[in-house]
Amino acid sequence: MELILQVLALEPAVQVLSKEHFVPIAILLVVILVVPILFERLRLPGLVGLLLAGLVLGPNGFSILHKDSALINSLSDIGLVYLIFVASLQVDIQQFRRVKSRSLGFGFFTFIVPVIVGTAIGRIFNFDWNASILIGSLLASHTLVAYPKLARLGVVNNEAVAVTVGATIVTDLAALLVLAGCLVIHRTEDFNYSLFVGLISSLIVYSIVVVVGFDWLGKEFFRRSGDEEGHQFLFVMLSVFVTFIGAQIIGVNKIVAAFLAGLGVNEILGEGPVKDKVLFVGNVLFIPIFFVNLGLQIDLLSLANLQNLWLTVLIVVGLIISKFIAAFLAKVTYRYTWQEAITMWSLSIPQVGTTLAAALVGYEAKLLNIQTLNSIIVLMLLTSILGPLITSRSAVGLTSPLCKEQKAMVPHQKSEERNDRYTIIVPVYNPQTQQHLIEMAGLLARQTHGKIVPLAIATAFAHMDSPQLEASVQRSQRLLAKATALSKVLGVEAQPLMRIDDAFAQGISRASREQKASLIVMGWGKRTGLKARLFGNVIDNVLWSSHCPVAVTRLVDSPSKIQRILVPLENLTPPSLQSVQFAQTLAEANQAQVTLLNVCERRTSSNKIAWRRSQLSLAISKLGTPNPPEIQILAHENTAQAILQAARLFDLVVLPFVRNRTSPDRLAISDVTTQLANQLTCSIVVLGEPQRIQTAVVPADVPAATAAMSEGVV
């Protein structure tokens, strides 16, 4: 002990700590946790904060973090790969297929025009042809940072928006393939036509093998492994590393492999808890570290040079002009309105994911210099602010095909269920909340002339004669007997059902499908702790896997006493309008009144408020409700606080469940809803839609962390 004290006395504490690997990790975690929150409160993108944090803590600042650190570079490399993998994993392939021809057309315009402009800029500054073409490809891709704003406006189904989303696949893939070709040319001293043909051929074969092969392998593996999420998660991770091996064999960069791997497992993964866990791991840790490490690479002295400043100006201006030309060509070709063309332009301006990743790879390969990398970083910062700013103004008033959505919105209006009775599944487990759940289901069933199915799940054991299983079965039977008795008192038909299953969530989802359920009514469960965030709870898994809407309730009193119902509404998508339909059905059963609340920013103009009111009125009128709800529009800087203030006068608040962490002010189960649940004193219902109906999802090239960090710009 004395020897240790002597050593510490001789060696400064800072030097001792600098030798420990956990110190930079601790610093990075603090930065990732604190900095984005601070910048979002300043209404600046969180990723700007991460980059500036890297700049301040790096060699150009206090030199606390070192850009040559093997640990930081390793974590950053994982973040780089994760960034591209997540971008391709979130591609909406079904939406791309619906507007495939026009997405390919606009994708061609918004790729080829910036490539030409960027190549010309490179040649003006004496870059060789290979580096100039790479600079052009960096301007060609785009990141849909402003997409969450369109979702909140309810215009994600507008054709121009859908075409721009689909074009992202084209531009990202083309930009990465150009990067792969440029890197091969740069490494090969005697590059000729035969090598070029061989490279293209190997890339085509490799891409087909990865995309088609992993899609087939994934379907077979998922079919054989059942619903074991751990195995599925490991399969997804394994697919990424296997593609890396193939990429090394043919000499392709790892980010190209990551993008193809994401496309390969895209459809088999779908929207579900496994995908959520894959995104969570990257968005919370690795991708933010990548942005911090990128900040460590910034050289302020090079930016101050006049020639480098002109390079940055030309790259930014060239990007903005070339993207506008591409949007104008799409307008002329497909006869879009000016408003739609401006929206397409603003959506294609931001350069974040693929652009930064490709620029960093080009810099590490010594194909681009530090001045070009700095210019691309400045481009990213400016466009991630400018693009959403223009979109938030140009997208107001865009039309969206609401009628088609509303037909698929209400469960009992679907063609395959018109001849079936409205069936409500009520999982019973907690005797303390069971009575209110049955009462809620009874009111809805009576109003829709349906029936309720009290469901009890007995956990399965290896031996069917085990004492634990017998005890579970007996408990389930007692709960079902009580639920049946309550149903008789309410005058509603009940068909109790007990099921033995491996897990509660799987048992509920499977039984609901077998019973052709129209709705599932569940009690509220707190979602706390890292384990719950990583692996989810019963409610999370039912919301992901259910084929029908799920109403998660926290009732403080009997549902029959509910007279005033508040429905906060931020967009016109089916999940939100489904909440209105649910509230109206309950209100008709209780002769209650429904109020729709729309929260907008304080600086919203009166014209935009009037347009929003007219759109809400139009959407609600198409629901055909006999007693239309009252519409209130409240200007407030904080969505949650506005809802809390308004909810003081109501008995029930109905919130749409949209599993989307792309916006700090979005009504999502992971942010505002959680805050409201902790502070609201009235009853709450969170209504979740099946994944195939939800349309306001994050599209390609918008990692959740990236979009969230960029959401605070307007």
N, C-alpha and C positions, 0 to 999 in steps of 0.2 A: 504493500500500500504506500509506503513512504517513497519507494522508487517511482511509482506512478505520479505521486504528487510533485516530485522533483522534476520529472519530465514535463508535466503540465506547467510548472512554474517557469521553466526555461523556454517552452514553446508557446507562443501566443494562442489563445483559444480559437481565434479565427482560422489559423492555419490548421489546427487540429480538426476543426469542423469541416474545413474545405477538403479534407482527405476522405470524409465519409460520404458514401453514395446516397445515404438517405437525405442529406441536406438539400441537394438540388431537387429531389423528388418532393420534399416538403414545400419548398419554395414554389415549384410548379403547381402543386395542388392549391396553395393559397391564392396564387394568381388566377387559376381557372375558376376558383370558387367566388372570389371577390370582384375581380376587375370587370367581367361582363355585366354583373349586376349594377355596378356603379355607372358604367357607360350607358346602359339602357335607361337608367334614371335621368341621365343627361340627354336622353333621346338621340343617342349615337349608337351605331352598330357595335355590339359586343366584340366582334372580331377585330375592330379598330383598336379596342382596348388591349386585346391580347398581343397584337402586333406592336403597339406602343410599349407594352410591358416588356416585351422581348428587347425592344430598342433601349429602354431605360436600364434594364438589368444586364444587358450584354456589354460587349467590348466598347460600344460607343457611349455607354452610360457609366454605371457603377461597377461593371465587370464582376457582378455576383454570379452570373451564369456565363459559361464559356461555350462558344459555338463549336469548338473542337471536342467537346465532351462526348465520349463514346456512348454514355448512357442516354444523354439527351438526344443524340443523333439516332440511336436505335429506336427510341420511343417515337421520335418524329417520323422515321421511316415507316413504322407501323401506322401512324396517323395518316401519312401520305397515301399508303395503300388503302387504308380504311376509307379515306375520303372518296377515292375513285370507286371502290367497291360499293359503298353506300349509294353513290350517285347512280350506278347501273341497277342496283337492287331496288331502287325506288322508281324505276321507269314504269310507267303505266302502259304496258304492252297492249292491253285491250283498247284503251283510248287511242293509242297509235294506230291500231288496225282500223278503227272506225274512220279516221281521217288520213289514211295512209298516203294516198296520192298527193294530197295538198301538203301534208307534212314533209314528204320527200321534196316537193317543189320548193317550199319555203326554206327547208333545210339546205337545199342546193344554193339558193340565192344568198342566204345569210352566212354560208360558208365560203363560197367562191369569191364574193365581192370583198370581204375583209382580207382574204388570203392575197388577193391582187394588191390591195392597198397596203397591207403590211409588208409584202415583199418589196414593193416600191420604196417604202420607208427604209427598209433594211439596206437596199442598194444605195439610197441617197447618203447613208452614213457609212458607206464602204464595207458593209458586211458581205461575205461571199454569198453565192446563190443558195447554198445549203442552209446557212444561218438565216438568211432573209426569208426563205420559204417557211422556216420554223417560226419566225416572228409573225408571219402572216397567219399561220395556223393557230397561234396563240390568241389572235383577235377573232378567230372564226367561231370558237365555241361560246356558249353563254350559260349562265346559271340563273334559274328562275327564282331569284330572291324574293320578288314581289308577289309570288303566287299566293301566299297566305292572305294578302290583302284582297285579291280577287275572290278568294273563298269567302271572306267576310262580307264582300259585296254581293255574293251569290251569282257571279257571272262566269264561274269556271266551265260551264257547259256551252258558253258562246263559242262558235266555230273558230273564230280567229284565235281565241285563247287556246283551244284544244290543238289547233294546228301548230302554234308556237311551242306548246309542251311536247308534241310529237317530234318537232324539228330538233329538239334538244338531243334526242337519240342520234340523229344523223350527224349533227355538228360535233358532238363529243367523240363519237366513234371515229369519224373522219379525222379529227384533230389528233387523236391518239395514234392512228395509223400513220399519219404524216410524221409525227414525232418518232415512231419506230423506224420509219424509213430514213429519216435524217440522221438518227443515231448510228444506224448501220453504215450509211455513207461516210459519216464522220470517222468511224473506227477503221474503215477499210481504205487502205492507201490506193490500191489499184481497182477502183470500182468501175465496172463496165456493164454493158447491157445484159449480158447473161446472168450476172449476179443480181441485177435488178429484177429480172423475170423470176429468178429463183426465190428472191425475197418475197415478192408479191404472191407467188404460188404457195410458199410455205405459210404465209400469213393467212391466206384464204382457207387452206386446209386446216390450219391450227384453230382458226376462229370457228369453223363449222364443227370440228371435233369437240371443242370446249362447250359451245352453246348447245348443240344438239345432244352431245354425249352426256353432259351433266344433267340436262333436262330429263333424259330417259333414265339415267341411273338414279336421279333423285326421286322420280315417281316410283320406281321399283323399290327403292330403299324405304321411302315413307310408307308405302303400302305394306311392306313386310314388318317395319318397326312399329306400326301402329301410331299411337299418340305420345310416344315417349319423347318429350321435348329435349331432354339432354342428348339423346342420340341424334336427333335432327340438328341440333345446334352444332354438334361436333362434325356432322356431315358437311354442313355449310362451311365451317372453318377449314376442313380438310380439302374441300373443293378449291379453295383459294390457294393453298400451298401446292396442291397437285398442278394447278395451272402455272404456278411459278416455275416448277420443274420443267414443264414443257416449254415455257418461254425461254428459259436458260438454254435449252437444247437448240432452239432455232435462232437464238440471239435477239429476242424481243424483250423490251423493258418490262419491269414488273407491274407498272401501272396499267399497261395495256392488258396484261394478264388479269389484273384485278377487275377491270371493267368487263372483260369477257366472262369472267367467273360470275360476276353479279348478274349478267344477262342469262347465264346458264341456269342459275337457281332461282331466277326471278319468279317464274310462274308456279313452280312447285312449292315455293315458300309462301307466296300469296301474302295476304294481310292476316297476321296471326301473332300469337305470343312469342313464337320462335324468332320471327323477324323483329319484333319489338326488342327482344333481348340482344340480338345481333347489333341493332342500331344503338341501343343503350350503351353497350360496351365501348363503341367507337366515339359516340357523340359526347359522352361525359368525360372521357379521359384522353384518348389518343389523338383525335382530331384537334382539340384545343392545344395540345402540346405541339402539334405540327405548326399551328399559327404562331405560337410563342417562339419556336425555333426559327421560323421565317423572319420574325422581328430581329432575332440575333444577327441575321445576315445583312441587314440594311446598313449601307454605308452612307452616312450623311454628307461626308466630304465629296463623294462622287456626285451626289445630287446637286451640290452647289456649283458644280462646273457648268459653264454656259452651254457647251456643246451637249452635255448630257441632259441639261434642262430642255433644250430644243428637241432632243430625242423623246423625252417624256411628253412634251406638248404635242408633238406630231403623232405619237402613238395614241394618246387620248382623243385628240381631234379626229384622227383617221378612223378610230373605232366607232365613234359616234356617227360620223358621216356615212361610213360604209354600212353600218347597221340600218341607218335610215334609208339608204338606197335599196337595200334588200327588202325592207318593209314596203317601200313604195312599189317595187316590182311585184310583190305579192298582192298589193292592193289592185294594181292594174290587171294582173293575170286572173285573179279570183274575184274581182269586183267587190272588194271590201269597202266599207265606208272609211272616211278619214279618221274617225274616232277609233275604229278597229285597227287601222294601220298604225296609228300612234301608239296604241296599246301593245301591238306586236313589237314595235320598235323599242319601247321602254322595257318590255320583258326580256328582250335579247341584248340589252346593253350590259347588264352586270357581268363581270368576269371574276369568278371566285374559284370554284372547285377545280375543274379540268385545267383552266388557264394557269392557276398558280402551281398545280402539280407538274404540268408539262414544263413550265418555266424553270422550276427548281431542278428538275431532271436534266434539262438542257444546260443549266449552269453547272451542275455537278459533273456533267460529261465534258465541260469546257467547250461546248458548242456556242454558248452565250456568255457574255462577260457580266461582271457585277453591275455595271451601269444599266444593262438591259433588264436584269432581274429587278433592280430598284425601280425602274420605269414601270414594269409590270405590276409591282406591288402598289405603286401610286395609282396606276390604272384601276386596280382592284378596289382600292379605298374610295376613289371618286365615283366609279360606276355603281358600286354597291349602295351609295347614297343617292346618286342621281336617278338611277333606274326606278326604284320604288317611289321616289318623289313624283316622277312623271306619271307612273302607273296609277297612283292614288287619285290623280286628278283626271286622267284620260279615261279610266275604266268606269267612272260614275255615269250611269245611264246606258251602259251596254245591255243589250237584250240577251235573255237566256231562255232556252226552251223549257219553261216550267211545266207545261201541260204534261209532257211525257214523264217528267219526274214524279208528278203527283199521282199519276196512274199506278206507278210502282211503289208509291210511298206507303199506302195504307194496307195492312196485311189482308183485311177481309175484302178488299177490292181486287185482289189478284185473281186472275182467271182460273188458276188451278185450285183455288180455295173457295170459289163462289158457292159451290154446292155443299160445303162443309160448314158445320156450326162453328161459331167463334169460340175457340177453346183457350182457356187461360190456365197455364201451369203455375202452381204455387208451391215451391219447395218449402217444406216445413222442417225445422230443426230446433229453433229456439222457442220454447213455450211462451216466453214473455212477449215476443213480437208476433206470434202466430195469429192471434185474434185480429189485430189490425190488418195484417196481410190478407186474411180471408175476407174481411169486410171490404177492403179495397177491391179485391178480385170479384166479390159478389156484386158490388155496385156496377162495375164495368160489364160483367156477364149479364146482369139483368137489363142493362141499357141496350146491349147488343144481341139480346136473346140467345146468349151462349151458355156455356157450362164451365165449371172450374174443375181442375184435376189436382187435388192435393197430392204432392209427391214427396215421399220419404226415401232417402238413400241410406242403405245399410252397407258399410264398408266391407268389401270382400276379404276373406282370408284364404290361405292355401288349402285348409281343410274346411269343408262345408259344415262339418259337425263340431267345429270349435266352440267353446263356451263364449268367447268374445263375440262371434258372429250371432249366436243365439241371443245374447243380451242386446246387441244392436238391432236385431229383428224385432224383438219385443218392444224396445223403445220406439221404433218406427211405427209399429202397429198402434201404440197408445197415442202418438201424435196424430196419426191418420184418423183414429176414432174421434178425437177432439175436433179435428178440422171438419169431419163429416157432420158432427152435431151442430157446429156453428153454421154450416152451410144450410142445414134444414131450418134453423132459426131465421136465416136471411131469406129463405124461400128460393134458393138457387140450387139447381141440380149439381151434385158433386159426384165424381167418380174417383175415389181414392186409389192411389197406385204406389206400391212399394217396389223398389228395385235394388238388387245387390250388384254393386259395381266397384271397380278398383279405386275410383276417385269421385268426389262429389260433383265437380264441374262436368266431367265426362258423362256421368250418370244423368245429370240434369239436361244436358244438350241432347243426348241420345234419346232419352225418354220424350223430350219435347218434339223431336223430329218424328218419332214413332207415333205420337198422338196427334200429329199435324197441328201443333199448337200455333195460335195466332199471337200470343203474348206470354211472356214469363214475368211474374211479379216476385221479386226477391226482397229480403230485408237488407238494410245497410250494413256493410262491414268495413271497419277501418283499415286503411291501407298504409301501414307504417313499417319502417325498418328496411334495411338493405335487402334482406331476403325476400320481402314482399315485392320490392321494386324489381329485383332480378327475376324471380320465379313466379310472381303474381299470386293472387289469392283466388278463391272460388269465383267471386264476382268477375274479376278480370278475365278469367278463362272462359266463363260462360258468355261474357260479352264478345269475346273473340270468336268463339266457336258456334254460337247459336245461329239458327237459320231464320229466327223471327225476332221482333223487337223485345228488349229486356227493360223492365221498369224496376230500378233499384230504389227502394223507398226507405225513408226515415220518418216515421209518423209519430208525432208527439201526442196525438189525440185520435179519437175515432174518425175515420174518413167521412162518415155520414154528417159530421159537423162542419165540413169544409164548405165555405160559402164564397170566398174570394180567392181566386187562383191567379198567380203571376207567372207569365212565361217570358223570360228574357230571350230576345231573338236578335242575333247578329247577322244572319244571312238568310237566303231564300233557298237553301239546299234541303233535300228530303229529310235529313235528321232533325233539322230545326222545325220544319213544317209538321213532321210527325209529332213533335211535342205539342203543337197547337191542336192537332187532331185528338191526341190523348186527353188534353185538358178540356176540350170541348165535350168529349164523351162523358168525362167525370162530372163536368158542370151540368150537363143535361140530366144526369142521374140525381143530382142534388139540388137542381134549380139554382145553381151558383152562377157567378159572373167571372169571365176570363178577361184578363188585361194583358196585352202584349207590350213589352218594354224593349225599346231599342235605344242603346246607349251610343252616342256619337261624341266626337271630340268637341271641345268648347269652341274651337275656331271654325267649325263646320258652318258653311254659309246657309242662309235661309232657303236658297234654291235647292241645295243638296238635301236639306231636311225635307222639303216639300216633295222632292223626287222619291226619297226613301219612303215617305208616308204613302205616296201613291202606289209604289211597288208592293209594299206590304198589304195595302188594301186590295190590290188586284190579286195577289197570291191567295189571300184569305178568302176572297169572294169565290175563287175556283174550288175551294173545299166544299162549298155547298152546305155550310152549317146554318141551321135555322136561326140561331141567335149569334150574330157575328160578334167577335170580341172587340173590346175597346183597345185603341192603339195609342200608346204614349211614346214620345221620343224625348229623351233626356240628354242634355249636353253636359258632359262631365269628363274630367281628365282621367278618372280611374273607374274602370268597368265594375270591379268588385264592390267598391264603396257606393257606387250609384245603385247597384242592385240591393245592397244591404239597407240603404236608406228607403228605397221604395218598398221593400219587403216587410217593413214594420206594420203596414196596413193590411197584410194578406195572411191567409191561413195556410197556403201551400205555394211553393215555388217549384216549377217544372223546368228542369234544365236539360238541354240536348247533350248527349254524350258524343263528343267528337274526339277520338283518340289521336290527338295532334298536338305536339309540343312545339309547334313552329311559331307561336305568338304568345308573348307574355300576357296579352289581354284577351286571349281566345278562351271561349267557354269550353275548356277541356278538363278531363277528369284529373289531370296531373297538375293543374295550376289554379285557375280561378274557382273551379268547382270545389276543390279542396279547401280553399280559403273561405268560401261561402258556407260549406258544411260545418266548419269550426265556429262560425260566428252567427249564423242564422238561428233564430229561436223558434221558427215555425217549422212545419213539416216540409220535407223535400222529396222530390221524385227526380231521379236522373234517368232519362230515357235513352237507351242505346239501340242503334240500328244494326242489323246484320251487315257484315263487312261488304258484301257484294252490292248493297244499296247505297252505301255512303259514297258520295261523289267528291266531297271536299277533302281530298287526301293530298299529301305532299307528292309532287311529281318527281320526275327524274332530276338528278343533279342538285337537289336541295337537301343535303344532310340536315337532320333536325337541328343540330347545334348551330350550323351555319345560318339556317333560316332564322332561328331564334335570335341569333346575335345581330342579324341585319334587320330585324323587324322594327326596331325602335327608331327608325330614321325619319318617320313622318308622323 
